Amino acid sequence: MKLFTVGPVACRPEVLAEMGRQMFSHRSEEYKQLHRQTVERLQKFLETKNQVFLFPSSGSGVMEGTVRNCVERKMLCCINGEFGKRYAEVGESNGKEVERLETELGSAVTPEQLEEKLSQYPDVEAVAITYNETSTGVINPLPELAKVVKEHDKLLFVDAVSAMGGADIKVDEWGIDVCFTSSQKCFGVPPGLAVASVSEEALRRSERAKNKGWYFDFKLYEKYQEEWGTHMTPPVPQIAALNKELEIIEKEGGKAKRLELYQRRSGRIREGIEALGLSLFPKPGCESPTVSCVRAPKSMSGLEVYKRMRQKGFELAKGYGSLKDSTFRIGNMGYILPGDIEEMLQALAEVIK
């Protein structure tokens, strides 16, 4: 089965081979060296001097960590899809007051909308933005939105789960306080690991936070990071795999080349979709570079397209949430060869004809 999912995604053979190494103690010198190298490579990739922590969880765990460590009372969530909604639900489930900035599905959040909302609610402590909304295939204009957040002197949380590694992120330049992802998306590593950059201000908020729990305590991560370790057993195979993937990125020309690869892939998929008479769900100009959300043809539902593509050996992604029947999604994350895209588009042509 060839994977064009939105995660977990196919992994490079070299990455999978790295996970097959015999285990070693997470308190050993071997692990400390692996941990240090992985963190340093992530800092370089994210263009940050902030701490970068490795979490034994999915990205949703770090999402909850931002709320518990950094929000005392109130936050603002930007919502243009199901994962923006999740952030708001996580905030409320942790007893926080959550203001919502919701846009029409298929549209990006605009700086003007965010400016108006922050002016209306100046008492929010932090703003959460889903950089790349996986459910709708929309990418938000993060640099412009971040500028508005910082002008209002708020903390900025960025859910970059389906963006980091496939869309540009400049943590320090854009003033991002917490930026997180999961291993099973653009980096093409099996699930079980999340990574996040955490600013000094976010750590200060964590230091005075009450009832923040233990597992995702940012200050505990900082304490153990000094010794290049963690306060619980980490997913060593996934960390080794991520380190290998980052090494490969460096050898292939670095971050810029990797982002170009994602742009080429998504561009080719969009061309193929349009050639088949189909259209993307996002409004023009805000299409994601890592996942294409496609309107289903009139003759069948998105779920039917998904099922028929599986019969042809291609795993796409079903439509999500309220778009479950009207769309299907094509991910281009992870280990995909150019010929795979052409084969997938040919199979899709046969399915919808």
KEKE-3310 file (N, C-alpha, C; in steps of 0.2 Angstrom, whole numbers, plus 5000, padded with zeros to 4 digits):
npx = (5004:5003:5007:4998:4994:4989:4996:5000:5015:5023:5040:5057:5069:5082:5079:5070:5078:5087:5079:5080:5091:5100:5094:5099:5103:5093:5100:5113:5129:5129:5115:5114:5122:5115:5103:5108:5113:5102:5093:5101:5101:5088:5086:5093:5086:5074:5078:5081:5086:5080:5076:5074:5063:5060:5047:5039:5026:5011:5008:4997:4999:5008:5001:4992:5001:5005:4994:4993:5005:5007:4996:4986:4973:4965:4964:4966:4960:4963:4953:4950:4946:4946:4956:4960:4949:4951:4961:4955:4946:4954:4960:4948:4945:4955:4951:4952:4947:4941:4943:4937:4942:4935:4934:4927:4926:4939:4945:4959:4965:4965:4977:4970:4958:4963:4969:4958:4951:4960:4960:4948:4948:4958:4963:4967:4980:4987:4989:4983:4988:4984:4995:4995:4981:4976:4963:4957:4966:4972:4983:4989:4993:5006:5018:5013:5002:5009:5016:5006:5001:5013:5014:5004:5009:5007:5008:5013:5007:5010:5003:5011:5010:5006:5015:5028:5044:5039:5034:5039:5047:5052:5057:5063:5064:5050:5045:5039:5033:5030:5032:5026:5027:5023:5031:5027:5023:5028:5042:5043:5044:5040:5026:5025:5033:5035:5040:5046:5049:5053:5051:5060:5052:5040:5045:5047:5033:5029:5036:5029:5017:5002:4996:5000:5003:5014:5020:5021:5028:5036:5047:5053:5057:5067:5076:5081:5086:5098:5107:5106:5096:5080:5066:5059:5057:5062:5056:5067:5070:5062:5068:5081:5078:5073:5084:5092:5084:5085:5099:5099:5092:5101:5112:5106:5105:5099:5087:5080:5080:5073:5060:5057:5056:5043:5035:5036:5030:5017:5013:5013:5003:4992:4991:4988:4975:4967:4968:4960:4948:4944:4942:4951:4947:4951:4951:4958:4976:4978:4982:4988:5005:5007:4996:4983:4966:4953:4938:4925:4920:4904:4898:4901:4904:4917:4921:4919:4928:4940:4939:4939:4951:4960:4957:4965:4977:4982:4983:4974:4968:4953:4940:4937:4929:4916:4917:4918:4910:4910:4923:4940:4957:4974:4989:5006:5017:5032:5040:5040:5041:5044:5038:5028:5018:5013:5008:4998:4990:4985:4978:4968:4962:4956:4947:4937:4932)
npy = (4994:5011:5026:5040:5048:5058:5056:5043:5042:5036:5030:5033:5020:5021:5027:5019:5008:5013:5013:5000:4997:4989:4992:5005:5012:5025:5033:5033:5037:5036:5038:5052:5058:5056:5063:5076:5079:5078:5088:5099:5099:5101:5114:5121:5119:5125:5138:5144:5149:5145:5133:5116:5103:5085:5075:5061:5058:5061:5076:5082:5080:5090:5101:5102:5103:5117:5124:5120:5124:5138:5146:5155:5160:5164:5162:5164:5156:5153:5148:5138:5125:5108:5105:5117:5119:5108:5113:5123:5116:5108:5118:5123:5111:5110:5119:5133:5149:5152:5161:5163:5164:5162:5157:5156:5139:5134:5146:5156:5163:5180:5194:5206:5201:5195:5206:5214:5205:5203:5216:5218:5208:5211:5205:5192:5179:5172:5167:5154:5146:5137:5132:5125:5119:5103:5097:5104:5108:5120:5133:5145:5162:5163:5172:5185:5184:5181:5193:5202:5196:5198:5212:5215:5210:5196:5179:5166:5152:5139:5127:5116:5104:5097:5105:5108:5105:5105:5117:5134:5139:5151:5152:5161:5174:5176:5176:5165:5157:5144:5131:5117:5099:5083:5067:5059:5066:5078:5075:5062:5050:5036:5036:5043:5052:5069:5085:5101:5118:5130:5145:5157:5166:5158:5148:5155:5158:5145:5142:5148:5143:5135:5119:5112:5099:5084:5076:5084:5095:5109:5115:5105:5098:5107:5106:5093:5093:5100:5091:5084:5074:5066:5067:5055:5039:5040:5039:5030:5024:5032:5044:5042:5039:5051:5059:5054:5057:5071:5072:5067:5077:5088:5083:5083:5096:5104:5114:5123:5116:5105:5111:5116:5104:5099:5109:5107:5094:5096:5105:5098:5088:5097:5101:5089:5086:5097:5094:5083:5088:5091:5100:5110:5111:5123:5141:5150:5153:5150:5137:5122:5116:5103:5095:5091:5096:5089:5092:5081:5072:5074:5062:5053:5050:5058:5048:5036:5038:5037:5023:5016:5020:5014:5000:5000:5001:5012:5023:5036:5050:5051:5063:5075:5078:5089:5089:5077:5069:5076:5079:5073:5069:5072:5068:5073:5070:5064:5049:5049:5045:5053:5046:5039:5048:5051:5038:5037:5048:5043:5032:5038:5045:5034:5030:5040:5042)
npz = (5000:4995:5003:5005:5015:5029:5040:5051:5041:5026:5029:5026:5021:5027:5039:5045:5047:5056:5067:5071:5078:5092:5108:5120:5136:5142:5151:5148:5141:5127:5124:5129:5120:5108:5110:5112:5100:5092:5097:5094:5080:5078:5083:5074:5062:5065:5067:5079:5096:5107:5120:5115:5117:5119:5118:5125:5117:5107:5097:5102:5116:5119:5116:5126:5136:5134:5138:5151:5157:5154:5153:5164:5166:5154:5136:5118:5104:5087:5074:5061:5057:5061:5070:5076:5083:5092:5100:5107:5114:5122:5130:5137:5143:5153:5162:5158:5152:5136:5122:5105:5088:5074:5057:5041:5034:5024:5023:5027:5043:5045:5047:5050:5056:5067:5074:5077:5086:5096:5101:5106:5116:5127:5138:5136:5138:5130:5113:5102:5087:5073:5062:5050:5044:5045:5043:5033:5023:5023:5025:5037:5037:5045:5048:5047:5056:5068:5070:5074:5086:5094:5094:5102:5114:5118:5123:5111:5104:5093:5084:5074:5068:5056:5048:5052:5045:5032:5029:5030:5045:5057:5071:5081:5074:5071:5084:5091:5105:5109:5099:5091:5085:5078:5076:5066:5054:5043:5045:5043:5052:5062:5073:5090:5096:5100:5097:5103:5103:5115:5123:5133:5140:5140:5148:5160:5163:5166:5177:5187:5187:5192:5198:5186:5183:5180:5170:5158:5162:5159:5165:5172:5161:5156:5167:5166:5153:5154:5157:5146:5145:5149:5160:5161:5153:5137:5119:5112:5099:5090:5092:5088:5074:5070:5072:5062:5050:5050:5048:5035:5029:5030:5022:5010:5006:5015:5025:5016:5003:5007:5009:4997:4990:4996:4991:4977:4976:4981:4972:4960:4963:4964:4951:4945:4951:4946:4932:4932:4933:4945:4961:4973:4991:4999:4998:4985:4986:4999:5000:5007:5009:5012:5013:5003:5002:4994:4984:4983:4969:4960:4957:4967:4985:4996:5005:4997:4987:4994:4998:4986:4981:4990:4986:4975:4979:4986:4999:5004:5013:5023:5022:5035:5050:5048:5035:5030:5021:5009:5005:5001:5006:5001:5006:5006:5013:5021:5015:4999:4982:4966:4955:4962:4965:4952:4948:4958:4954:4942:4946:4953:4943:4936:4946:4947:4935)
capx = (5000:5007:5004:4997:4990:4991:5000:5007:5017:5029:5047:5063:5072:5087:5076:5067:5084:5090:5075:5081:5097:5099:5093:5104:5100:5092:5104:5120:5133:5126:5109:5115:5125:5110:5099:5111:5114:5095:5091:5105:5099:5081:5087:5096:5081:5069:5081:5080:5091:5076:5076:5069:5062:5058:5041:5036:5019:5009:5008:4992:5001:5012:4996:4989:5006:5006:4989:4994:5011:5008:4990:4983:4966:4962:4968:4962:4961:4961:4950:4947:4946:4945:4962:4959:4944:4954:4965:4950:4943:4960:4960:4942:4945:4959:4948:4954:4942:4944:4940:4937:4942:4933:4933:4924:4930:4942:4948:4964:4964:4969:4980:4965:4953:4966:4970:4951:4949:4964:4958:4941:4949:4965:4965:4970:4987:4991:4986:4985:4987:4986:4999:4993:4975:4976:4957:4954:4971:4973:4989:4988:4999:5009:5023:5009:4998:5013:5017:5000:5002:5018:5012:4999:5013:5004:5012:5011:5008:5009:5002:5014:5010:5007:5018:5035:5047:5036:5033:5045:5046:5058:5054:5065:5062:5043:5043:5035:5034:5030:5030:5027:5025:5023:5036:5024:5021:5033:5048:5043:5046:5034:5023:5027:5038:5033:5046:5043:5053:5050:5054:5062:5045:5036:5047:5045:5026:5029:5039:5025:5011:5000:4992:5002:5005:5021:5022:5022:5030:5041:5053:5056:5061:5073:5081:5085:5089:5105:5111:5105:5091:5073:5064:5056:5060:5060:5055:5074:5070:5060:5073:5086:5075:5072:5091:5094:5081:5088:5105:5098:5090:5107:5116:5102:5105:5097:5080:5078:5079:5067:5054:5056:5053:5036:5032:5035:5025:5010:5011:5011:4996:4986:4990:4984:4968:4964:4967:4955:4941:4942:4945:4953:4943:4953:4951:4965:4981:4980:4983:4993:5010:5008:4990:4978:4959:4950:4931:4923:4916:4897:4896:4903:4907:4924:4923:4919:4934:4945:4938:4941:4959:4963:4957:4970:4984:4984:4980:4974:4965:4946:4938:4938:4924:4910:4919:4919:4907:4911:4930:4945:4963:4980:4995:5012:5022:5036:5044:5036:5045:5040:5034:5022:5013:5010:5004:4992:4985:4982:4973:4963:4958:4952:4942:4932:4929)
capy = (5000:5017:5030:5047:5049:5064:5054:5042:5042:5031:5032:5031:5014:5022:5029:5013:5004:5016:5011:4993:4996:4987:4997:5007:5015:5033:5037:5031:5042:5035:5042:5059:5061:5056:5068:5082:5080:5079:5094:5104:5099:5104:5121:5124:5118:5129:5144:5146:5148:5142:5126:5111:5097:5079:5073:5055:5058:5064:5083:5084:5081:5096:5106:5102:5106:5124:5127:5119:5128:5145:5150:5155:5160:5165:5162:5165:5151:5154:5141:5137:5118:5104:5105:5123:5117:5104:5117:5127:5111:5107:5124:5122:5105:5112:5125:5140:5153:5152:5165:5160:5168:5157:5159:5151:5134:5135:5152:5157:5168:5186:5198:5211:5198:5194:5212:5216:5201:5205:5223:5216:5204:5212:5201:5185:5179:5168:5165:5148:5146:5131:5134:5121:5115:5097:5095:5108:5109:5128:5136:5152:5167:5164:5177:5191:5183:5182:5200:5205:5194:5201:5219:5215:5207:5190:5173:5163:5145:5137:5120:5115:5097:5095:5110:5108:5101:5105:5124:5138:5141:5155:5153:5167:5179:5177:5177:5160:5155:5137:5128:5109:5095:5076:5064:5055:5070:5080:5072:5055:5046:5033:5040:5041:5057:5076:5090:5108:5124:5133:5151:5159:5168:5152:5144:5159:5156:5138:5142:5151:5140:5130:5113:5110:5092:5082:5073:5089:5101:5112:5117:5098:5096:5111:5104:5087:5095:5102:5085:5080:5069:5067:5064:5048:5035:5043:5034:5031:5022:5037:5050:5040:5040:5059:5062:5052:5061:5078:5071:5067:5084:5092:5081:5084:5103:5108:5116:5126:5111:5101:5115:5116:5097:5099:5114:5103:5088:5099:5108:5093:5085:5101:5101:5083:5087:5101:5091:5078:5091:5092:5107:5110:5115:5129:5146:5151:5157:5148:5130:5119:5113:5096:5091:5094:5094:5089:5092:5075:5073:5074:5056:5049:5054:5057:5041:5031:5039:5034:5016:5014:5021:5008:4994:5001:5001:5019:5025:5043:5051:5053:5069:5076:5082:5091:5088:5069:5066:5081:5079:5068:5072:5068:5070:5072:5070:5058:5046:5048:5046:5056:5041:5037:5053:5050:5032:5039:5052:5039:5028:5043:5046:5028:5029:5045:5042)
capz = (5000:4995:5008:5004:5021:5033:5046:5050:5034:5024:5031:5022:5023:5031:5045:5048:5049:5062:5073:5072:5082:5099:5113:5125:5142:5141:5156:5145:5137:5120:5123:5129:5113:5103:5112:5111:5092:5089:5099:5091:5073:5078:5084:5068:5057:5067:5067:5086:5102:5112:5121:5111:5121:5116:5122:5123:5116:5101:5097:5107:5123:5120:5115:5133:5140:5133:5142:5159:5159:5152:5154:5171:5166:5148:5130:5112:5099:5080:5072:5054:5055:5067:5075:5079:5088:5097:5104:5111:5118:5127:5134:5141:5148:5158:5166:5155:5148:5129:5117:5099:5082:5069:5051:5036:5032:5018:5023:5032:5047:5043:5053:5052:5060:5074:5077:5080:5091:5102:5103:5109:5122:5129:5144:5135:5140:5124:5106:5099:5080:5070:5056:5044:5047:5042:5041:5027:5019:5023:5028:5039:5036:5052:5050:5048:5062:5074:5071:5077:5093:5097:5095:5108:5119:5120:5121:5104:5103:5086:5082:5068:5068:5049:5045:5053:5040:5026:5028:5033:5052:5059:5078:5084:5070:5072:5091:5093:5112:5109:5092:5092:5080:5080:5072:5060:5049:5038:5046:5041:5057:5065:5079:5097:5098:5099:5098:5104:5105:5121:5124:5140:5143:5142:5154:5166:5165:5168:5184:5192:5185:5198:5195:5179:5182:5180:5164:5153:5166:5155:5169:5173:5154:5156:5172:5164:5147:5156:5157:5140:5146:5151:5167:5160:5148:5130:5114:5109:5092:5086:5092:5083:5068:5069:5071:5055:5045:5050:5045:5028:5026:5030:5017:5004:5004:5021:5025:5010:4999:5009:5008:4989:4989:4997:4986:4971:4977:4982:4966:4955:4965:4963:4944:4943:4953:4941:4926:4932:4933:4952:4964:4980:4995:5001:4994:4981:4990:5006:5000:5011:5005:5014:5012:4998:5003:4988:4984:4980:4962:4961:4957:4973:4991:4997:5008:4992:4983:4998:4998:4980:4980:4994:4982:4970:4983:4988:5005:5005:5019:5022:5024:5042:5053:5044:5028:5030:5015:5004:5003:5003:5007:4999:5010:5002:5018:5022:5010:4993:4976:4961:4952:4966:4963:4945:4949:4962:4950:4937:4949:4955:4936:4935:4951:4947:4928)
cpx = (5004:5003:5004:4992:4992:4994:4996:5008:5022:5036:5052:5066:5078:5084:5073:5073:5087:5086:5077:5088:5095:5098:5099:5100:5099:5096:5112:5123:5130:5120:5110:5118:5120:5105:5101:5111:5107:5092:5094:5103:5092:5081:5089:5090:5075:5071:5079:5086:5087:5078:5071:5069:5059:5053:5039:5028:5017:5009:5002:4994:5005:5007:4993:4995:5007:5000:4991:5000:5011:5002:4987:4976:4963:4966:4963:4965:4959:4959:4947:4947:4945:4950:4963:4954:4946:4958:4961:4947:4948:4960:4954:4942:4950:4957:4950:4948:4945:4940:4941:4937:4941:4932:4930:4929:4933:4946:4954:4962:4968:4971:4974:4960:4956:4967:4963:4949:4954:4963:4952:4943:4956:4968:4967:4977:4991:4986:4988:4983:4989:4989:4996:4987:4974:4969:4954:4959:4973:4979:4988:4994:5003:5014:5019:5005:5003:5015:5012:5000:5007:5017:5007:5002:5009:5009:5009:5012:5006:5009:5005:5014:5010:5011:5026:5039:5045:5034:5038:5042:5053:5056:5057:5063:5055:5041:5038:5037:5034:5028:5032:5024:5025:5028:5033:5021:5026:5040:5049:5046:5040:5032:5025:5031:5035:5039:5043:5049:5050:5054:5056:5056:5041:5038:5046:5038:5025:5031:5034:5018:5009:4996:4994:5003:5012:5024:5024:5025:5037:5048:5057:5060:5067:5078:5085:5088:5097:5109:5110:5101:5084:5071:5060:5059:5058:5059:5062:5074:5068:5065:5079:5084:5075:5079:5093:5091:5083:5095:5104:5096:5096:5111:5112:5102:5101:5089:5077:5076:5073:5060:5052:5053:5045:5032:5031:5030:5018:5008:5009:5004:4991:4985:4986:4977:4964:4963:4962:4948:4939:4945:4947:4948:4945:4952:4958:4969:4982:4980:4989:4999:5011:5002:4985:4971:4955:4942:4929:4919:4909:4895:4897:4905:4914:4926:4923:4926:4940:4945:4941:4948:4962:4963:4962:4977:4986:4980:4980:4971:4958:4945:4937:4932:4918:4911:4920:4916:4909:4918:4934:4951:4969:4985:5001:5018:5026:5039:5040:5041:5041:5036:5028:5017:5009:5006:4998:4987:4982:4977:4967:4958:4953:4946:4936:4929:4922)
cpy = (5006:5022:5037:5050:5056:5062:5048:5041:5037:5034:5029:5024:5015:5024:5023:5008:5007:5014:5004:4992:4993:4993:4999:5011:5023:5037:5036:5037:5042:5039:5049:5062:5061:5062:5075:5084:5081:5086:5100:5105:5102:5112:5125:5124:5124:5137:5147:5145:5145:5135:5122:5105:5092:5076:5066:5055:5060:5072:5086:5085:5088:5102:5107:5105:5114:5127:5126:5123:5135:5149:5150:5156:5160:5165:5163:5159:5153:5148:5142:5130:5114:5104:5112:5122:5113:5108:5121:5122:5109:5112:5124:5116:5105:5118:5132:5143:5154:5156:5162:5165:5163:5160:5154:5146:5135:5141:5152:5163:5174:5190:5203:5207:5197:5201:5215:5211:5202:5212:5222:5213:5205:5208:5194:5185:5176:5167:5159:5148:5140:5133:5131:5117:5109:5095:5098:5109:5116:5129:5143:5156:5168:5170:5184:5190:5184:5189:5204:5203:5197:5209:5220:5212:5201:5184:5170:5156:5143:5129:5119:5108:5095:5101:5110:5103:5102:5113:5128:5140:5145:5157:5160:5174:5181:5178:5172:5157:5147:5134:5121:5105:5088:5073:5061:5059:5071:5077:5065:5050:5042:5037:5038:5047:5064:5080:5097:5113:5128:5139:5153:5162:5163:5148:5148:5158:5150:5138:5144:5148:5135:5125:5111:5103:5091:5080:5079:5096:5104:5113:5110:5096:5100:5108:5098:5088:5097:5096:5081:5074:5071:5064:5058:5045:5038:5037:5034:5029:5028:5043:5048:5041:5047:5062:5060:5056:5068:5078:5071:5073:5088:5090:5082:5092:5107:5110:5119:5121:5107:5105:5115:5109:5097:5104:5110:5098:5091:5102:5103:5089:5090:5102:5095:5083:5091:5098:5085:5081:5092:5098:5106:5114:5122:5135:5148:5156:5155:5140:5127:5116:5106:5092:5094:5091:5095:5088:5085:5076:5072:5067:5051:5053:5054:5051:5036:5032:5036:5026:5013:5015:5015:5002:4994:5001:5007:5021:5033:5044:5053:5060:5069:5080:5083:5090:5081:5067:5070:5081:5073:5071:5068:5071:5069:5073:5063:5055:5044:5049:5049:5052:5039:5042:5052:5044:5034:5043:5048:5034:5032:5044:5040:5028:5034:5045:5039)
cpz = (5000:4999:5006:5009:5024:5040:5049:5043:5033:5027:5026:5025:5028:5038:5049:5051:5055:5068:5075:5076:5089:5103:5118:5131:5140:5147:5153:5142:5129:5119:5124:5123:5108:5104:5111:5104:5089:5090:5095:5083:5073:5079:5078:5063:5059:5068:5074:5091:5108:5114:5117:5115:5117:5120:5120:5122:5109:5102:5102:5114:5124:5120:5122:5137:5140:5138:5149:5161:5158:5152:5161:5170:5159:5142:5124:5107:5092:5077:5065:5052:5062:5072:5079:5085:5094:5102:5109:5116:5124:5132:5139:5146:5153:5162:5164:5152:5141:5125:5110:5093:5077:5063:5047:5034:5025:5018:5028:5037:5045:5048:5055:5057:5067:5077:5080:5086:5097:5105:5107:5116:5124:5134:5143:5136:5134:5119:5104:5091:5077:5063:5050:5046:5042:5039:5035:5022:5018:5027:5030:5038:5043:5053:5051:5055:5068:5075:5075:5085:5097:5099:5101:5114:5122:5119:5115:5104:5096:5086:5075:5066:5060:5045:5046:5049:5033:5024:5032:5040:5054:5067:5081:5081:5071:5079:5093:5100:5112:5102:5092:5086:5082:5075:5066:5055:5044:5039:5044:5046:5060:5071:5085:5100:5096:5101:5099:5106:5110:5123:5131:5143:5145:5148:5161:5168:5168:5176:5189:5191:5191:5194:5188:5178:5182:5173:5158:5156:5162:5159:5171:5167:5154:5161:5169:5157:5148:5156:5151:5141:5147:5158:5167:5154:5141:5125:5110:5102:5088:5086:5088:5076:5066:5068:5064:5050:5045:5047:5038:5025:5025:5023:5010:5002:5010:5020:5019:5004:5001:5008:5001:4987:4990:4993:4979:4971:4977:4976:4961:4957:4963:4955:4942:4945:4948:4935:4926:4933:4941:4955:4971:4985:4998:4996:4991:4986:4997:5006:5004:5007:5007:5013:5008:5000:4997:4988:4980:4974:4964:4961:4963:4979:4992:5001:5002:4988:4987:4998:4992:4978:4984:4990:4977:4973:4985:4994:5005:5012:5018:5024:5031:5044:5049:5037:5026:5023:5009:5001:5004:5003:5004:5002:5005:5007:5019:5016:5004:4987:4971:4957:4955:4965:4957:4945:4953:4958:4945:4940:4951:4948:4935:4940:4949:4940:4927)
residu = (MET:LYS:LEU:PHE:THR:VAL:GLY:PRO:VAL:ALA:CYS:ARG:PRO:GLU:VAL:LEU:ALA:GLU:MET:GLY:ARG:GLN:MET:PHE:SER:HIS:ARG:SER:GLU:GLU:TYR:LYS:GLN:LEU:HIS:ARG:GLN:THR:VAL:GLU:ARG:LEU:GLN:LYS:PHE:LEU:GLU:THR:LYS:ASN:GLN:VAL:PHE:LEU:PHE:PRO:SER:SER:GLY:SER:GLY:VAL:MET:GLU:GLY:THR:VAL:ARG:ASN:CYS:VAL:GLU:ARG:LYS:MET:LEU:CYS:CYS:ILE:ASN:GLY:GLU:PHE:GLY:LYS:ARG:TYR:ALA:GLU:VAL:GLY:GLU:SER:ASN:GLY:LYS:GLU:VAL:GLU:ARG:LEU:GLU:THR:GLU:LEU:GLY:SER:ALA:VAL:THR:PRO:GLU:GLN:LEU:GLU:GLU:LYS:LEU:SER:GLN:TYR:PRO:ASP:VAL:GLU:ALA:VAL:ALA:ILE:THR:TYR:ASN:GLU:THR:SER:THR:GLY:VAL:ILE:ASN:PRO:LEU:PRO:GLU:LEU:ALA:LYS:VAL:VAL:LYS:GLU:HIS:ASP:LYS:LEU:LEU:PHE:VAL:ASP:ALA:VAL:SER:ALA:MET:GLY:GLY:ALA:ASP:ILE:LYS:VAL:ASP:GLU:TRP:GLY:ILE:ASP:VAL:CYS:PHE:THR:SER:SER:GLN:LYS:CYS:PHE:GLY:VAL:PRO:PRO:GLY:LEU:ALA:VAL:ALA:SER:VAL:SER:GLU:GLU:ALA:LEU:ARG:ARG:SER:GLU:ARG:ALA:LYS:ASN:LYS:GLY:TRP:TYR:PHE:ASP:PHE:LYS:LEU:TYR:GLU:LYS:TYR:GLN:GLU:GLU:TRP:GLY:THR:HIS:MET:THR:PRO:PRO:VAL:PRO:GLN:ILE:ALA:ALA:LEU:ASN:LYS:GLU:LEU:GLU:ILE:ILE:GLU:LYS:GLU:GLY:GLY:LYS:ALA:LYS:ARG:LEU:GLU:LEU:TYR:GLN:ARG:ARG:SER:GLY:ARG:ILE:ARG:GLU:GLY:ILE:GLU:ALA:LEU:GLY:LEU:SER:LEU:PHE:PRO:LYS:PRO:GLY:CYS:GLU:SER:PRO:THR:VAL:SER:CYS:VAL:ARG:ALA:PRO:LYS:SER:MET:SER:GLY:LEU:GLU:VAL:TYR:LYS:ARG:MET:ARG:GLN:LYS:GLY:PHE:GLU:LEU:ALA:LYS:GLY:TYR:GLY:SER:LEU:LYS:ASP:SER:THR:PHE:ARG:ILE:GLY:ASN:MET:GLY:TYR:ILE:LEU:PRO:GLY:ASP:ILE:GLU:GLU:MET:LEU:GLN:ALA:LEU:ALA:GLU:VAL:ILE:LYS)
# end
